[in-house]
Amino acid sequence: MTNKALPEIPIDSLRFRALDGDPIAEARLFEDLRVRFTDITKRRVQSDNIEDIVQDALKIVFTKYASLEKERGMLVWSLTILRNVIGNFYQSRQRFDDKNVQVDNWQAVSEAAVDPSAMEAEETTSLLFDAMTELSEKYPTCGTIFSCILNSHEKGGGQREISQRALDAVQEMIPDFKRGSFYTALHRCRTHLRKILSTLEEGASHA
């Protein structure tokens, strides 16, 4: 006997049935979301991290979906959560990987407001790392942008190629981010970074 495919049931129908106490509907709801999350995450992150990201996003959805307003569509809301989890993953990974980024890469991206000739390379790297960490915490979008630029810069190429590759990466994580918004945000983020660097450098000089 051939198994028949399960009928297509809208996410919100499963949601309301689950909220009414139907455990089968809840299991089907989160299985459907798991499949969708996995397909999307496969296109955005390396395979080793897919399962962790999907599970983290599902946990958030599971703990919050009962309080979601009835008029809000659960699928769009859930995909927003997944997008945020993916963004947080890239920011966390960048904060870890940045410790190994060479000083010239930092300078190329940040147009740092410090004079490398006046500082030891190790001190410069440490200062820029601290500044980028603070920038990412205060301005998450800036952290995402610089993360993508750093990754693109390390792959090499001309300025236009690096910028386009970084823009493509940002748009994968923030789909509604337009080219004009990218360069406007980049200018604003550089301004934020210079101010943070200036403050940190001043503090280091008085230490």
N, C-alpha and C positions, 0 to 999 in steps of 0.2 A: 504493500500500500504506500503510495507516494505522499510524503508530507506536504501539506499545503502551506504557502507563505502566510504569515500572520497578516490580517487585514490592516491597512493603514489607518491609524487613529491619531487625530490631531493631538499635539502635545498638551494643549489646554484642556481637552476632554479628559485625558489621562490624569492631569493635575487635579481637576475637580473631583474625579472619582477617587483618587488617592486621598484627598482631603476629607472625603466622606467616609474614609475607613476601609477602602478596598486595597488590600495588600498586593494583589495581583496587578492592579493598575499602577500602583507605586513602583513595583519591580519593573514593569514594562516601561514606565516613564523614564526611569533612570538608566535602563538599558538603551533606550532610544537616544537619550542624551549622551551616554558614553560613546556610542557609535559615531554620533555627529562630532563630539569633541575630539575623538581620536582622529577622524578624517581631517579635521581642520589643523590639529596640532602637528600631524605628520608633515604638513606643508610649511611649517614655521620653525620647528626646532629639530635638533638631532634626535635620532631614534632612541638613544640611551635615556633621554629625559621625558619621552612622551607619556609613559604610564604615570609617572609621578605628577606631572602637570595635570593630566586628565583627572586623576583621583583628587588632587587638591581642589580643582574647580568643582567637581561633583560634591565634595564635602561641604563647600560653601553653599552651593545650591540647596543641598539637602537640609542644612540648618536654617535656611532663610526662606524657602519657597512658601511655607505656610503663612508667612506674614506678607506675601506679595499682594498688592492690591488686585482685586478681581478683574478690573478693566485692563490691567497691563498684560501684554502677551508674555508668556513664560519663556518662549524660545529666544526672543530678542534679548530679554533680561539675562538669560543664562549664557548666551554668547558674549554678552558684555562682561560677565564675570570671567569667562574663559580668557577673553582678551586681556583683562587686567592681570590674571594669573600669569599669562605668558609674558606680559610686560614686566611684572615683578621678577620673574625668573631671569630675564635678560639683564635687568638692573643688578640683581644679586650676583649673577655670574660675572658681570663686568667689574663690580667692586672687588671680587676675588681675583680676577685675571689681571686687573690693572696693576697689581703689584709687580708684574713681570713686564709691563710695557716699557719700552725704551724711552729715554728722555726726549729724543728727537721727535718721536710720534706724539708725545704730549704737546710739545711746542707747536707742531704742525696743526693740531686740532684746536688747541685752546687760544692760540696767539697770546700766550701767557704774559701777565703784567709783571713779570720778574725778569731780571737780567741774568741769564745762565752763566755769563762770564764772571759774575760777581759771587757765585755760589758753587759749592761742590755739587757734582752731578747727583750724588745720593740725596743730598738735602733738597735739591730741586725736585727730584722725583717724588720724595716724601711729601713735600709741600703741595704739589699738583694732585697727588693722590688724595690727600686730605681735603683739598678744595673740591675735587670732583665728587667725593663722597658727600660732602655737605651740600653741594649743588643738587645732587640726585635726591637727597632727602627733602630739601626745600622746594625744588622744582622738578618733579618726576619726569615731566616731558623733556626737560633739558637733559636729564640723565639718559633717557632713551635715545635722544638725538646724538649726543656725544658718544654713547656706546656704539651706535651704528657707524659713526664716522671713524672711530678708532678701529673697529673691525675692518672697515673698508680700506683705511689707510694702510693697514698691515698687509693687505693683499696686493698693494702696489698699484701703479698706473699714474696717469696724469690727474691734474686737479679736477677736470671735468668728469673723468671716469670715476674717481673716488666719490665725488659729490653725488653723481647719479646713482651709484651703487648704494650709498648711504641713504639717499631719498627712497629708493626702492625698499630697503630694509625697514625704514621708519613706516612707510605706507603699509607694509605687511602687518605691522604691529598696531598701527593706528590707521585703519582703512580710509577714513574721511580726511586725512591730512593731505592737503593740496601742495603743489610745488611752491606757489607764492607764500603759503603759510609756513612752509619749511624754512625758506630763507629769512623770512621775517622773524620766526622763532629762533633761528640760529643766531641772528644778530642780537636778539634780546638775551639769549642764553650766554653769549660771550660777554655781554655787559655784566650779567650776574656773576659770571665766573671771575672776571677781572676784579670786581668789588670784593668777592670772597678771598681771592688771592692777596689782594692788597691788605685786607684785614689780618690774614694769617701771617703774611710777611712782616707786618708791623709788630705782631705779637712775638714772632720769632726773634726779631731784632732786639726786643726788650727782655727776652728770656735770659 
